Amino acid sequence: MLELALLFFVIAIIAGALGATGVAGMTMSIAKWLVLLFLVLAVVSMLL
């Protein structure tokens, strides 16, 4: 899941550099949610 977040982050950087701000914003928000989901699942995994 963290790999997907990094992939979306790289896509957001490339899209932002090319001027596609809509795509960059969307992929950055997806990456943010994936990182948050990863952190929540990691904490739950450690507690169980």
C-alpha positions as CSV (number, residue, x, y, z in Angstrom):
1,M,0.0,0.0,0.0
2,L,2.9,2.3,0.7
3,E,4.3,1.6,-2.7
4,L,1.0,2.8,-4.3
5,A,1.2,6.0,-2.2
6,L,4.7,6.6,-3.5
7,L,3.6,5.9,-7.1
8,F,0.8,8.4,-6.8
9,F,3.2,11.0,-5.2
10,V,5.6,10.6,-8.2
11,I,2.7,11.0,-10.6
12,A,1.6,14.1,-8.8
13,I,5.1,15.6,-9.0
14,I,5.4,14.9,-12.7
15,A,1.9,16.2,-13.5
16,G,2.6,19.3,-11.5
17,A,5.8,19.9,-13.4
18,L,4.0,19.5,-16.7
19,G,1.3,22.0,-15.7
20,A,-1.6,19.5,-15.1
21,T,-2.6,20.9,-11.7
22,G,-6.0,19.1,-11.6
23,V,-4.3,15.7,-12.1
24,A,-1.6,16.6,-9.7
25,G,-4.0,17.7,-6.9
26,M,-6.1,14.6,-7.4
27,T,-3.2,12.2,-7.3
28,M,-1.7,14.0,-4.3
29,S,-4.9,13.6,-2.3
30,I,-5.1,9.9,-3.3
31,A,-1.5,9.5,-2.1
32,K,-2.3,11.2,1.2
33,W,-5.3,8.9,1.9
34,L,-3.2,5.8,1.1
35,V,-0.5,6.9,3.5
36,L,-3.1,7.5,6.2
37,L,-4.7,4.1,5.6
38,F,-1.3,2.5,5.7
39,L,-0.5,4.1,9.1
40,V,-3.9,3.1,10.5
41,L,-3.4,-0.5,9.4
42,A,0.1,-0.5,10.7
43,V,-1.0,0.6,14.2
44,V,-3.8,-1.9,14.2
45,S,-1.5,-4.6,13.2
46,M,1.0,-3.7,16.0
47,L,-1.8,-3.7,18.6
48,L,-3.1,-7.1,17.6
